[in-house]
Amino acid sequence: MKNVTLAAALATIMVAPAFAQSSVTLWGRINTTVESQKVANQDRKVAVENNSSRLGLRGTEDLGGGLKAAFNLEHGLNSDTGAASGGTQFWSRQANVELSGSFGTVRLGSWFPDSYFSTVDRVSNHNHDTGTSSDALFSSFAFSHRTNKLGYFSPTVGGFGFIATVHAGEGAAGDGRAFDLSGNYEAGGLHIGATYSQVDTAAKRKNYTIEADYGFGPFLVAGYYQREDIAGAKSRDIARVSAMYTSGASEFHVNVGGTKSGGDGMFKSTGGKQWTLGYNYNLSKRTKVYGFYTVTDLNNANKAGDFNSLAAGVRHNF
């Protein structure tokens, strides 16, 4: 036991100088629900669900002259079991380093598509697009190409900024080059986002998305429209709208989406719709309790792909 304690102390001493050079923050989120779920024609079941819980490290160093270096490391975990959610990738959500200055920010590594955060995540604001109530309809192929990236984040000028990233591909079988572009404009309570994603695999994939959200008084309204084009397949149109009303610590949410048939995945021969009613009570700036009822209904006679859940949960940020 003494040897273990001594080793831990030595490790702390050795690491301390490195931490002194930067501002390093340990942060995370644990987000868990208990749910009554029904999947297709199966019997209803009770489940405890993880809602994108994570543990992260971020750090910055001021290099002088307006130049800063930073890093982001983010580990996904299943709060219902304690297991990692990224398989063999420990830093499955983010692992990147960047330099920033008056020119903007240049980033290298792995992170989620910025087109997603500019559109889908902003509309699914009842639980920030996590868990069983997350958006089941949008075109998500860009998620599979979030590693080996180079990105540029422009400065914000007059409320406008843009982000451009490229996934290298590196010549691996089935791993083509990918591009992700986002333009964002913010003024007052208004945000408008326009995005484009492309993956150069055997069947070239593209999607185009436009989003808008506007906050006024206790209300927030949001929506997006997306077009998915896949070579050799029928194009697919997706749309979603949401609204939030805030009263004190309470938030009342409604979220409705729909998709036409098309693409080459689960929606190839069927369209569908999804809707969610939610309530959040913010116990503090970091902790909330919440509940929702969500339904996904595809146009299948055998109910394949259908899902509904009544859920109650707790989310804590640290």
N, C-alpha and C positions, 0 to 999 in steps of 0.2 A: 504493500500500500504506500509506504514511504517513497519507494522508487517511482511509483506512478505520479505521486504528488510532486516530486522533484522534477520529473520529466515535463509535467504540465507547466511548472514554474519557468523552466528553462525555455520552453516553447514560447511562453508569453513574452519573456525578455527578448527573444530573438525576433519576434514578430513586431514588437512595439515600435522600433525605428521605422519600419515600413509604413505602419499606420500613421505615424506622426507626420509623414510627408503629405498626407492627403486627408480630406474629410470623408470618412467612411461611415455609411449608415447601414445597419441591419434592419430590415423591415419585412413585413409579410401580411398575409391575410388568411384567416381560417373561416371558411364559409360552408355551413353544413345544414342540411334539411332532413326532416323525417317526412315521408310521403306515402300516400295511398295511390298506387299506380295501376293502370290497366293498359296492357300492350296487346293490340289487335284482338284476337278472339280468346286470349288466355285469361285465366282467372285473375281477379284483382289481387294485388300483393302489397305488403308494407315494406318499404325500403328506406335505409338511411343513405343519403346521397351527398357526395362531395360536389361543391360548386366552385371549381377552379381555385382551390386554395393554393397558396404559394409562399415561398421563402426567398428573400432576395438580399443581395448586397449591391450597394451603389457607392461610388466614390468619385471625388473631383480633386484636382490639384490646380491651383492658380500658377501658371507658368510666367506671368508677367506680360506686360504689353497688350493686355486684353485677350491673351491666349490661355485656354484651359484644356486640360486633359481629363477624361472621365472614363469610367467603366460601368457596366451593368451585368450582373449575374442573377439569374432568376430560376429557381428550382420549383417544378410543379409537384405537388403531393396530393394524395387522396386522404382527405381528413376523416373519411369513414373507416379506413383500414390502416392508415399510417404508411402505406406503400408509396413509392415514387410513381408519378403519373406519366413519366416520359420514357419508360422502358429502360434501355441501356444509356440513355442520355440524361445525366444527372442535372445539368443546367439546360433542361429541355425547353424552357420558355424564352430565355435570353442568355446570350454570352457575347458581349461585344465591347469594343474600345473605341473612343472617339476623340477628336480634336475639334474645338470650337473657338470662334472669334467673331470679328465683325463681318467676316465672309460667310458665316453660317456654321454648320457642323458637318464634318465628314465622319462617318461611322463604318466600322468593319466588324463582321461577325455574323451573329444569328439573332433574329428578333421577328415578331409577328408582323404581317403586312400592314403598312401604315394606311393603306386604302381601307382596311377593315375598321381601324379606329376612327377614321374620318367619316364613316357612314353607318355601318351595321351596329357597332357598339353604342353610338350616340342615340340611335332610335330605340334599342332594347334597354332603356334606362331603368326599368323596374328592378333588375338584378344584374345589370351590366353584362347581359348576354352570357350568363353562366348557367350550368346545371340543366335540368330537364326543361326549363322554360326558355332556354336559349333559342335563337333563330334557327329553325330547322330547314329553312327554304332557300337561303341565299346561296350564291355561287361561291364555293369555298375552296376551289382548287389551288389558289395561291398559298394556302396554309402549308401545303406539302413542299413548298420551295422557299422556306424561310431561313435556310442555312446558307453559309458560304456567300454572304452578301456584302456589297459595297453600297453605301447610301449617302445622299447629300440632302441636308435639311437647310432650306434657305432662311435668311432672317425674315422677320415679319415687317412688311412695309405697308403702311396705310391699311392695316388689317388683313393684308394678303400675304400668304406664304405657300411654298410648295415643297414637296418631298419626292425624290426620285431614287429608286434602288434597282440594282441588278443582281440576280442570282447567277453565279458563275457557271454552274453545270458541271464543270471539271471533267467532261468527257465520259462520265459514268453512264452505263446502259440505262436508257429510259429517263435520264435526268437532263433535260434540255435547259437552255438558258431561259431565264424568266425576268420580267420587268414589272415594276409596280410604281405607278405615278399617282400623286395626290395633290390637289390644289385646294386650299382652305381660305375662306374669307370670314372674318368676324367683325361685327360692329354692334355695340350695344348688346342686346339680348339675342341677336341674329347670328347664326352660323350657316354657311353654305359650303358644301364639299362636293368636288367632282373628281372621280378617280378612274384609272384604267389599269387593268392587269393583263398580262400575257405570259403564257408558258409555251415554249417551242418544243413540244414533244411530237411524236408521230402524228397525233391529231392536235393541231395547234388550237389552243384555248385562249379565249379573250373574254373579259367582261368589262362593262362600262356602268358606272354607278353615279347617280347624283343624289345628294342628300340636303335637307334643310331642317333646322330646328330653331325655334323662337321662344324665348322666355319673356313673359309679361305678367307682372304682378305675381299671383300665386300659381300661374299656369305655365306649363311647358308643352308645346306641341312639336312633333317631329315626324319625318317621313323620308323614305328613299324609294327610288326606282332603279332597277338593275336589269341589264340585258346580258345574257350569257350566250356566246357563240363558240361552238366547237366544230372543227372541220369534219364534214361528213355526217353531221347530226342536225336535227331541227333546233333552231334558236329557242331560248327560253326567256320569258319575261317574269320578273319578280317584283313585288311592291309590298311596302309595309308602312303603317302609320301608328303613332302612339301619342298618348297624352298623359300628363301628370298634373294633379292638383295638390298643393301643399297647404296644410293648415297646422301651424305650430310644429310639433315633432312628427306629425303624421303626413304620409304621402299616399295618394290614391292613384293607381295606375291602370290604364287599359292599353292593349297592344294587339293589333290585328294585321295579319299578312296573308298574301296569296301568291301562288305561282301557276303559270301555265305549264303544260307538258312540254318536254324537250330535253336536250342534252343527251348524255349517255350514261347517267347514273340512275338513281331511284325514281327520278321524275321523267325518265325517257318516254313512258307511255301514259303517264298520268299527271294531272295537275293536283293542286291541293291547297289547303288553307290552314292557318294556325291563329289562335287567339289566346290571350292571357289577361286575366284580371289579377291585380296585385295590390297589397297593402304593406307599407313599411312604417315602422315606428322607430325613430332615431333616439336611442337612449343617450347617446353622446355623439360627438363628431366621428368617433371611431367604431361605435358599436350600434347595431340595429337588430331588431327582431322583425320578422316579416312572414307573410303568407301569400300564396298565389294558387290559382287554379288555371292550368294550361291544357289546351286541346290541340292536337295535330290531326287533321282529317284529310286523308288522301282519297282521290276518286277511284278507289278500288272496291269491287264488289265483295272480295274476300277480306276486306279491312286490313290488308297487309300495309304496314307502315303507320297505321293509326296508333295514337297514344294520347292518354290524358292522365293528369296527376293533380291531386290536392296536397299542398305542401305547406309546412311551417318550418322556419329556420332561424338561425342566428349567424350574423356575420360580424367578425371583429378584425379590425385593421390595427397593426402595431408597427 
